[in-house]
Amino acid sequence: MSSNIFRRILTNARAFSTGPPPASRSPYRHLRTLALGGSVAITGYALGAFYPHPYITFISPRPAPAPPDPDSPQSIIYTAALEQTLQTLPLLTSHRAQPDTHEWYETRPYVNYAEELRVNSLTAGALRGPGKLALPPLVRARKDESEAVVIVHVGRGVCGHDGIIHGGLLATILDESLARTAIINLPEKIGVTANLSINYRAPTFADQFIVVRISLVDKAGRKSKVTGKVEDLKGNVLVEAHATFVQPKYAHLLKSKAVQQMMGDPEPAKSTPVLLSEGMSPPLSKA
């Protein structure tokens, strides 16, 4: 009873109140909220589509076509453009310009490899072409063969998880890169992998240049040990490895010249005499 009387008093008080009436809500308020939310969502989607975070591509990679025929006109154009990109990489140009550049030489494995051997090679044959290993590796090595830097482009067609380079391919790239430094330090320049230990530190995304850095650890008789790591162009370590290579007892029966062509021949020392027309004085005659 008392509660009913109290409610009536409140109602009458509101009726005789001189205060401003409550503001009426705009019927378009919810539409404006929806429009603002939609704009934010669309902007976020567009930015994510054009500049996706690497781990977004890891979870949901973009669709990609299968690798094309490496000898098609489109592949040849793509490979030429990729080679141009390689030659202008800041990492490569700065390495060529460093003060001790005269202590290094540059070579390209497989470029002079015999065609009848190349077609049955894994990395130079079956995996050659756009979408896979589009370019032969570029190697910069110290002339004393104690250190090397190898630049490789890995495409979308050599993935395990879609968009992530297969760990087995990275092991193969490391094996061949480490082998080059190790084998050159063996007496007969012939060697086989005795042990290869690998630690994967981060996923290696497809469609990028990767850098393999190799250092000679030890060499003794028919055995050499090397260590190496795979990095992206920002210097992030993706894979680490160390390996032991041995020279087999039947090394003298193998074609060492073919192996050297496969690995990339070091620059030959200039042994021909320099002519006067080249601006150099002739060598002094012996008394």
C-alpha positions as a LaTeX table, in Angstrom:
\begin{tabular}{lrrr}
\hline
Residue & $x$ (\AA) & $y$ (\AA) & $z$ (\AA) \\
\hline
Met1 & 0.00 & 0.00 & 0.00 \\
Ser2 & 2.72 & 2.46 & 1.01 \\
Ser3 & 4.78 & 1.55 & $-2.08$ \\
Asn4 & 1.88 & 2.41 & $-4.40$ \\
Ile5 & 1.46 & 5.81 & $-2.74$ \\
Phe6 & 5.21 & 6.45 & $-3.11$ \\
Arg7 & 5.12 & 5.67 & $-6.85$ \\
Arg8 & 2.15 & 8.07 & $-7.35$ \\
Ile9 & 4.04 & 10.89 & $-5.61$ \\
Leu10 & 7.06 & 10.35 & $-7.90$ \\
Thr11 & 4.85 & 10.36 & $-10.97$ \\
Asn12 & 3.19 & 13.64 & $-9.99$ \\
Ala13 & 6.57 & 15.22 & $-9.21$ \\
Arg14 & 7.85 & 14.36 & $-12.69$ \\
Ala15 & 4.70 & 15.79 & $-14.27$ \\
Phe16 & 5.18 & 19.21 & $-12.56$ \\
Ser17 & 8.98 & 19.26 & $-12.98$ \\
Thr18 & 10.39 & 22.32 & $-14.82$ \\
Gly19 & 13.64 & 20.57 & $-15.89$ \\
Pro20 & 14.49 & 19.89 & $-19.56$ \\
Pro21 & 12.93 & 16.83 & $-21.13$ \\
Pro22 & 15.25 & 13.85 & $-21.71$ \\
Ala23 & 17.07 & 14.00 & $-25.04$ \\
Ser24 & 15.62 & 11.73 & $-27.63$ \\
Arg25 & 18.04 & 9.25 & $-29.26$ \\
Ser26 & 18.76 & 9.68 & $-32.96$ \\
Pro27 & 17.31 & 6.83 & $-35.04$ \\
Tyr28 & 20.59 & 6.86 & $-37.07$ \\
Arg29 & 22.89 & 6.29 & $-34.08$ \\
His30 & 23.17 & 2.53 & $-34.62$ \\
Leu31 & 23.72 & 3.01 & $-38.36$ \\
Arg32 & 26.65 & 5.34 & $-37.70$ \\
Thr33 & 28.17 & 2.80 & $-35.31$ \\
Leu34 & 27.81 & 0.02 & $-37.85$ \\
Ala35 & 29.30 & 2.18 & $-40.60$ \\
Leu36 & 32.31 & 3.10 & $-38.45$ \\
Gly37 & 32.89 & $-0.51$ & $-37.45$ \\
Gly38 & 32.61 & $-1.64$ & $-41.07$ \\
Ser39 & 35.13 & 0.98 & $-42.22$ \\
Val40 & 37.64 & $-0.13$ & $-39.59$ \\
Ala41 & 37.17 & $-3.78$ & $-40.55$ \\
Ile42 & 37.60 & $-3.11$ & $-44.28$ \\
Thr43 & 40.71 & $-0.97$ & $-43.70$ \\
Gly44 & 42.24 & $-3.66$ & $-41.49$ \\
Tyr45 & 41.49 & $-6.36$ & $-44.06$ \\
Ala46 & 43.04 & $-4.31$ & $-46.89$ \\
Leu47 & 46.21 & $-3.60$ & $-44.89$ \\
Gly48 & 46.44 & $-7.25$ & $-43.91$ \\
Ala49 & 46.01 & $-8.35$ & $-47.52$ \\
Phe50 & 48.71 & $-6.06$ & $-48.90$ \\
Tyr51 & 51.08 & $-6.16$ & $-45.91$ \\
Pro52 & 50.36 & $-9.41$ & $-44.10$ \\
His53 & 52.30 & $-10.33$ & $-40.98$ \\
Pro54 & 54.58 & $-13.31$ & $-41.71$ \\
Tyr55 & 52.78 & $-15.50$ & $-39.22$ \\
Ile56 & 49.43 & $-14.72$ & $-40.85$ \\
Thr57 & 50.84 & $-16.16$ & $-44.10$ \\
Phe58 & 52.06 & $-19.12$ & $-42.07$ \\
Ile59 & 48.54 & $-19.83$ & $-40.77$ \\
Ser60 & 46.70 & $-19.00$ & $-43.98$ \\
Pro61 & 49.07 & $-18.73$ & $-46.98$ \\
Arg62 & 47.97 & $-17.15$ & $-50.23$ \\
Pro63 & 47.14 & $-19.51$ & $-53.12$ \\
Ala64 & 49.94 & $-19.90$ & $-55.66$ \\
Pro65 & 50.16 & $-21.60$ & $-59.07$ \\
Ala66 & 52.35 & $-24.64$ & $-59.64$ \\
Pro67 & 55.95 & $-24.03$ & $-60.77$ \\
Pro68 & 56.06 & $-23.42$ & $-64.55$ \\
Asp69 & 58.24 & $-25.06$ & $-67.17$ \\
Pro70 & 61.73 & $-23.63$ & $-66.53$ \\
Asp71 & 62.36 & $-23.27$ & $-70.28$ \\
Ser72 & 59.14 & $-21.37$ & $-71.08$ \\
Pro73 & 59.40 & $-17.70$ & $-72.22$ \\
Gln74 & 57.66 & $-16.54$ & $-69.05$ \\
Ser75 & 60.15 & $-18.46$ & $-66.90$ \\
Ile76 & 63.10 & $-17.01$ & $-68.78$ \\
Ile77 & 61.80 & $-13.46$ & $-68.24$ \\
Tyr78 & 61.13 & $-14.15$ & $-64.56$ \\
Thr79 & 64.59 & $-15.67$ & $-64.05$ \\
Ala80 & 66.29 & $-12.69$ & $-65.72$ \\
Ala81 & 64.40 & $-10.26$ & $-63.46$ \\
Leu82 & 65.26 & $-12.32$ & $-60.39$ \\
Glu83 & 68.94 & $-12.36$ & $-61.38$ \\
Gln84 & 68.85 & $-8.58$ & $-61.62$ \\
Thr85 & 67.35 & $-8.42$ & $-58.14$ \\
Leu86 & 70.09 & $-10.71$ & $-56.85$ \\
Gln87 & 72.86 & $-8.57$ & $-58.32$ \\
Thr88 & 71.49 & $-5.44$ & $-56.65$ \\
Leu89 & 70.88 & $-6.89$ & $-53.19$ \\
Pro90 & 72.36 & $-4.52$ & $-50.58$ \\
Leu91 & 73.97 & $-7.47$ & $-48.80$ \\
Leu92 & 75.81 & $-8.50$ & $-51.98$ \\
Thr93 & 76.82 & $-5.02$ & $-53.10$ \\
Ser94 & 78.15 & $-4.15$ & $-49.64$ \\
His95 & 80.10 & $-7.42$ & $-49.49$ \\
Arg96 & 81.69 & $-6.67$ & $-52.86$ \\
Ala97 & 82.68 & $-3.20$ & $-51.61$ \\
Gln98 & 84.23 & $-4.14$ & $-48.28$ \\
Pro99 & 87.91 & $-3.28$ & $-47.72$ \\
Asp100 & 89.17 & $-6.88$ & $-47.93$ \\
Thr101 & 87.29 & $-7.67$ & $-51.13$ \\
His102 & 90.59 & $-8.62$ & $-52.82$ \\
Glu103 & 90.75 & $-11.59$ & $-50.44$ \\
Trp104 & 87.51 & $-13.03$ & $-51.82$ \\
Tyr105 & 86.42 & $-14.49$ & $-55.14$ \\
Glu106 & 82.99 & $-15.08$ & $-56.62$ \\
Thr107 & 81.61 & $-18.09$ & $-58.47$ \\
Arg108 & 78.32 & $-19.72$ & $-59.53$ \\
Pro109 & 77.98 & $-23.49$ & $-58.94$ \\
Tyr110 & 76.47 & $-25.59$ & $-61.74$ \\
Val111 & 76.89 & $-22.88$ & $-64.40$ \\
Asn112 & 79.69 & $-24.84$ & $-66.12$ \\
Tyr113 & 78.34 & $-28.25$ & $-65.14$ \\
Ala114 & 78.03 & $-30.70$ & $-68.05$ \\
Glu115 & 74.42 & $-30.97$ & $-69.26$ \\
Glu116 & 74.42 & $-34.78$ & $-69.24$ \\
Leu117 & 75.31 & $-34.62$ & $-65.53$ \\
Arg118 & 73.08 & $-31.67$ & $-64.65$ \\
Val119 & 69.85 & $-33.34$ & $-65.78$ \\
Asn120 & 70.27 & $-36.03$ & $-63.11$ \\
Ser121 & 71.24 & $-33.62$ & $-60.34$ \\
Leu122 & 68.71 & $-32.88$ & $-57.61$ \\
Thr123 & 69.38 & $-29.18$ & $-57.06$ \\
Ala124 & 70.66 & $-28.32$ & $-60.55$ \\
Gly125 & 68.19 & $-30.53$ & $-62.43$ \\
Ala126 & 64.97 & $-31.70$ & $-60.78$ \\
Leu127 & 64.66 & $-28.61$ & $-58.58$ \\
Arg128 & 65.73 & $-26.07$ & $-61.18$ \\
Gly129 & 63.36 & $-23.34$ & $-62.30$ \\
Pro130 & 60.96 & $-20.63$ & $-61.10$ \\
Gly131 & 58.96 & $-21.59$ & $-58.04$ \\
Lys132 & 61.79 & $-23.90$ & $-56.93$ \\
Leu133 & 65.49 & $-22.99$ & $-57.19$ \\
Ala134 & 65.23 & $-20.44$ & $-59.96$ \\
Leu135 & 68.88 & $-19.32$ & $-59.93$ \\
Pro136 & 72.20 & $-21.08$ & $-59.44$ \\
Pro137 & 73.65 & $-20.15$ & $-56.05$ \\
Leu138 & 75.99 & $-17.18$ & $-55.88$ \\
Val139 & 79.08 & $-17.95$ & $-53.82$ \\
Arg140 & 81.58 & $-15.51$ & $-52.37$ \\
Ala141 & 84.47 & $-17.36$ & $-50.79$ \\
Arg142 & 87.76 & $-16.39$ & $-49.22$ \\
Lys143 & 90.73 & $-17.28$ & $-51.35$ \\
Asp144 & 92.17 & $-19.30$ & $-48.48$ \\
Glu145 & 88.87 & $-21.30$ & $-48.46$ \\
Ser146 & 88.28 & $-20.68$ & $-44.75$ \\
Glu147 & 84.95 & $-18.93$ & $-45.15$ \\
Ala148 & 82.13 & $-18.54$ & $-47.68$ \\
Val149 & 78.81 & $-16.77$ & $-48.18$ \\
Val150 & 76.18 & $-18.40$ & $-50.41$ \\
Ile151 & 73.03 & $-16.62$ & $-51.61$ \\
Val152 & 70.11 & $-18.79$ & $-52.78$ \\
His153 & 66.54 & $-17.98$ & $-53.82$ \\
Val154 & 63.88 & $-20.43$ & $-52.63$ \\
Gly155 & 60.46 & $-20.46$ & $-54.31$ \\
Arg156 & 56.95 & $-21.51$ & $-53.40$ \\
Gly157 & 57.15 & $-24.95$ & $-55.01$ \\
Val158 & 59.62 & $-26.40$ & $-52.48$ \\
Cys159 & 57.47 & $-26.14$ & $-49.36$ \\
Gly160 & 56.48 & $-28.61$ & $-46.66$ \\
His161 & 53.74 & $-26.66$ & $-44.94$ \\
Asp162 & 52.30 & $-24.35$ & $-47.60$ \\
Gly163 & 54.35 & $-21.16$ & $-47.65$ \\
Ile164 & 57.18 & $-22.62$ & $-45.51$ \\
Ile165 & 60.29 & $-24.08$ & $-47.14$ \\
His166 & 60.65 & $-27.82$ & $-46.53$ \\
Gly167 & 63.20 & $-28.63$ & $-43.83$ \\
Gly168 & 64.64 & $-31.36$ & $-46.02$ \\
Leu169 & 65.42 & $-28.84$ & $-48.76$ \\
Leu170 & 67.14 & $-26.57$ & $-46.26$ \\
Ala171 & 69.19 & $-29.57$ & $-45.14$ \\
Thr172 & 70.14 & $-30.22$ & $-48.78$ \\
Ile173 & 71.14 & $-26.58$ & $-49.34$ \\
Leu174 & 73.22 & $-26.65$ & $-46.17$ \\
Asp175 & 74.81 & $-29.98$ & $-47.10$ \\
Glu176 & 75.91 & $-28.69$ & $-50.51$ \\
Ser177 & 77.03 & $-25.30$ & $-49.20$ \\
Leu178 & 79.01 & $-26.78$ & $-46.32$ \\
Ala179 & 80.43 & $-29.45$ & $-48.61$ \\
Arg180 & 81.93 & $-26.89$ & $-50.95$ \\
Thr181 & 84.15 & $-25.35$ & $-48.27$ \\
Ala182 & 84.93 & $-28.70$ & $-46.67$ \\
Ile183 & 85.80 & $-30.57$ & $-49.86$ \\
Ile184 & 88.04 & $-27.84$ & $-51.27$ \\
Asn185 & 90.12 & $-28.25$ & $-48.11$ \\
Leu186 & 90.63 & $-32.01$ & $-48.67$ \\
Pro187 & 93.79 & $-33.24$ & $-50.42$ \\
Glu188 & 92.07 & $-34.68$ & $-53.51$ \\
Lys189 & 89.18 & $-32.15$ & $-53.55$ \\
Ile190 & 86.76 & $-35.08$ & $-53.26$ \\
Gly191 & 84.66 & $-35.81$ & $-50.21$ \\
Val192 & 81.42 & $-37.23$ & $-48.84$ \\
Thr193 & 79.23 & $-36.24$ & $-45.90$ \\
Ala194 & 80.11 & $-38.24$ & $-42.78$ \\
Asn195 & 77.90 & $-36.30$ & $-40.38$ \\
Leu196 & 75.43 & $-33.42$ & $-40.67$ \\
Ser197 & 73.74 & $-32.00$ & $-37.56$ \\
Ile198 & 71.00 & $-29.40$ & $-37.99$ \\
Asn199 & 69.01 & $-27.19$ & $-35.61$ \\
Tyr200 & 66.00 & $-25.36$ & $-37.03$ \\
Arg201 & 65.57 & $-22.00$ & $-35.29$ \\
Ala202 & 62.68 & $-20.36$ & $-37.17$ \\
Pro203 & 60.41 & $-21.07$ & $-40.16$ \\
Thr204 & 61.89 & $-20.16$ & $-43.53$ \\
Phe205 & 59.25 & $-18.47$ & $-45.67$ \\
Ala206 & 59.04 & $-19.13$ & $-49.40$ \\
Asp207 & 59.78 & $-16.66$ & $-52.20$ \\
Gln208 & 62.84 & $-15.02$ & $-50.68$ \\
Phe209 & 66.62 & $-14.93$ & $-50.87$ \\
Ile210 & 68.37 & $-16.75$ & $-48.06$ \\
Val211 & 72.02 & $-16.49$ & $-47.04$ \\
Val212 & 74.20 & $-19.43$ & $-46.00$ \\
Arg213 & 77.35 & $-18.50$ & $-44.05$ \\
Ile214 & 80.03 & $-21.19$ & $-43.79$ \\
Ser215 & 83.24 & $-21.35$ & $-41.78$ \\
Leu216 & 85.99 & $-23.96$ & $-41.75$ \\
Val217 & 86.48 & $-25.33$ & $-38.24$ \\
Asp218 & 89.27 & $-27.87$ & $-38.73$ \\
Lys219 & 91.02 & $-29.93$ & $-41.38$ \\
Ala220 & 93.32 & $-32.87$ & $-40.80$ \\
Gly221 & 94.33 & $-35.41$ & $-43.43$ \\
Arg222 & 91.24 & $-36.89$ & $-45.11$ \\
Lys223 & 88.79 & $-35.12$ & $-42.79$ \\
Ser224 & 87.45 & $-31.57$ & $-42.56$ \\
Lys225 & 84.88 & $-29.98$ & $-40.26$ \\
Val226 & 82.71 & $-26.98$ & $-41.04$ \\
Thr227 & 79.92 & $-25.01$ & $-39.45$ \\
Gly228 & 77.22 & $-22.90$ & $-41.03$ \\
Lys229 & 73.91 & $-21.12$ & $-40.65$ \\
Val230 & 71.03 & $-19.98$ & $-42.82$ \\
Glu231 & 69.81 & $-16.40$ & $-42.44$ \\
Asp232 & 67.26 & $-14.21$ & $-44.13$ \\
Leu233 & 68.31 & $-10.87$ & $-45.61$ \\
Lys234 & 67.59 & $-9.16$ & $-42.28$ \\
Gly235 & 70.13 & $-11.37$ & $-40.51$ \\
Asn236 & 67.61 & $-13.51$ & $-38.63$ \\
Val237 & 69.04 & $-17.00$ & $-38.03$ \\
Leu238 & 66.75 & $-19.66$ & $-39.48$ \\
Val239 & 68.89 & $-22.81$ & $-39.35$ \\
Glu240 & 72.23 & $-23.75$ & $-37.79$ \\
Ala241 & 74.40 & $-26.73$ & $-38.71$ \\
His242 & 77.79 & $-28.34$ & $-38.36$ \\
Ala243 & 79.19 & $-31.17$ & $-40.43$ \\
Thr244 & 82.12 & $-33.49$ & $-41.00$ \\
Phe245 & 83.28 & $-34.50$ & $-44.48$ \\
Val246 & 85.79 & $-37.20$ & $-45.31$ \\
Gln247 & 87.79 & $-38.04$ & $-48.39$ \\
Pro248 & 87.08 & $-41.66$ & $-49.41$ \\
Lys249 & 89.97 & $-44.01$ & $-50.10$ \\
Tyr250 & 88.77 & $-44.39$ & $-53.71$ \\
Ala251 & 88.88 & $-40.60$ & $-54.29$ \\
His252 & 91.47 & $-40.93$ & $-57.05$ \\
Leu253 & 88.94 & $-42.94$ & $-59.10$ \\
Leu254 & 86.32 & $-40.17$ & $-59.11$ \\
Lys255 & 86.01 & $-37.29$ & $-61.56$ \\
Ser256 & 87.33 & $-34.43$ & $-59.48$ \\
Lys257 & 86.97 & $-31.98$ & $-62.38$ \\
Ala258 & 83.24 & $-32.65$ & $-62.59$ \\
Val259 & 82.92 & $-32.10$ & $-58.85$ \\
Gln260 & 84.77 & $-28.79$ & $-59.12$ \\
Gln261 & 82.48 & $-27.67$ & $-61.94$ \\
Met262 & 79.46 & $-28.61$ & $-59.86$ \\
Met263 & 80.69 & $-26.65$ & $-56.83$ \\
Gly264 & 81.91 & $-23.68$ & $-58.89$ \\
Asp265 & 85.53 & $-23.40$ & $-59.91$ \\
Pro266 & 87.63 & $-20.87$ & $-57.99$ \\
Glu267 & 88.98 & $-18.01$ & $-60.07$ \\
Pro268 & 92.14 & $-19.24$ & $-61.78$ \\
Ala269 & 95.29 & $-17.30$ & $-61.06$ \\
Lys270 & 96.50 & $-15.31$ & $-64.05$ \\
Ser271 & 99.64 & $-17.06$ & $-65.25$ \\
Thr272 & 100.02 & $-15.59$ & $-68.75$ \\
Pro273 & 102.57 & $-12.76$ & $-69.08$ \\
Val274 & 101.25 & $-9.20$ & $-69.14$ \\
Leu275 & 101.90 & $-7.40$ & $-72.43$ \\
Leu276 & 103.42 & $-3.95$ & $-72.69$ \\
Ser277 & 100.22 & $-2.72$ & $-74.34$ \\
Glu278 & 98.45 & $-3.34$ & $-71.04$ \\
Gly279 & 100.58 & $-0.73$ & $-69.32$ \\
Met280 & 102.94 & $-3.00$ & $-67.40$ \\
Ser281 & 106.70 & $-3.26$ & $-67.72$ \\
Pro282 & 108.12 & $-6.63$ & $-68.79$ \\
Pro283 & 109.58 & $-8.96$ & $-66.15$ \\
Leu284 & 113.23 & $-8.50$ & $-65.38$ \\
Ser285 & 115.44 & $-11.02$ & $-67.13$ \\
Lys286 & 117.57 & $-13.26$ & $-65.00$ \\
Ala287 & 121.26 & $-12.49$ & $-65.03$ \\
\hline
\end{tabular}
